[in-house]
Amino acid sequence: MCISFHSLEDRIIKRHFQGIVLHPDEVASNLDDKSLRNQAEKQIRYNIQTKQIIQADHDELDENPKSRSAKLRYGIKL
């Protein structure tokens, strides 16, 4: 289970759950480059339990406005 607060963190978590592990130098460069996806190594696999990210609902936002940027993804390690 992972909670991210920025879009860059969310991309890294999403790719990790998909089994795509990028080297630190590649993470620092442009993550949308298709050649990086082709060079990525497949490693740990997860059974992703969420099709879409889970975000705070309106009640939570009323109580805690800072939660608007939080995104939750979770999966079961195979």
N, C-alpha and C positions, 0 to 999 in steps of 0.2 A: 504494500500500500504506500502510495507516495502522494504528497501534497506539494504543489508548486505554486509560486506566487508571481512568476514572470513567464512570458511566452518562450524564452530561450530554455529555461529549465523544463518547461512542459515538453518541448521538442525532444530534449535529451531523454526524459523519462519515457516518452512514447516510443522512441527508437529502441531503448533498452528493453522494454516489454516485448517489442517485435523481434528481438534477438539481434539487432544491428548494433554493434559496438564500434564506435569510431575512436581513433587514436586522438590523444589530447591536441596534437597539432591540427588535426582535421576539424575538431570541435571549434577551435578558435577561428577557423576560416569560415567561408560561407556555407551554411548547412543545407541550403537549397540546391547546391550543385549536384546534378545527376551522376557525375563521375564518382563522387564520394560514396553514393549509395552502391554503385557497382563494385567499389573497392572494399566496402565494409565486410567485416567477418561476421558470420552467423555463430552465435555462441549459446548463451542461456535462453531457454524458451519459457514462456509463461502462457497460461490459459487466461486470457484477458477477460475479466468479468464485466467490464463496462464498455459498451459500444461507444458511448460518448462520455465526455468528462462530466463530473458531478460538481455543480457550483452551489453556492449558498442561495437559499430561497428568500423571498421577500421578508419573512418574519426574522430570519437571521440577519439580514441586512439592516433592518430597523434596530435590532439590538446591538449589532457589531458592524459598523460601516466599513471597517478595514477588511472584512471578509470578502468583499466584492472581487478581489483579485485572486482568491484562493481557488485552485482547481484540484480535484481529487481523481486519481486513477488507481485501480487495484486489479491484481491478477494473482493467480495461483501458480507457483513455480512447478514446472513439470519435472 
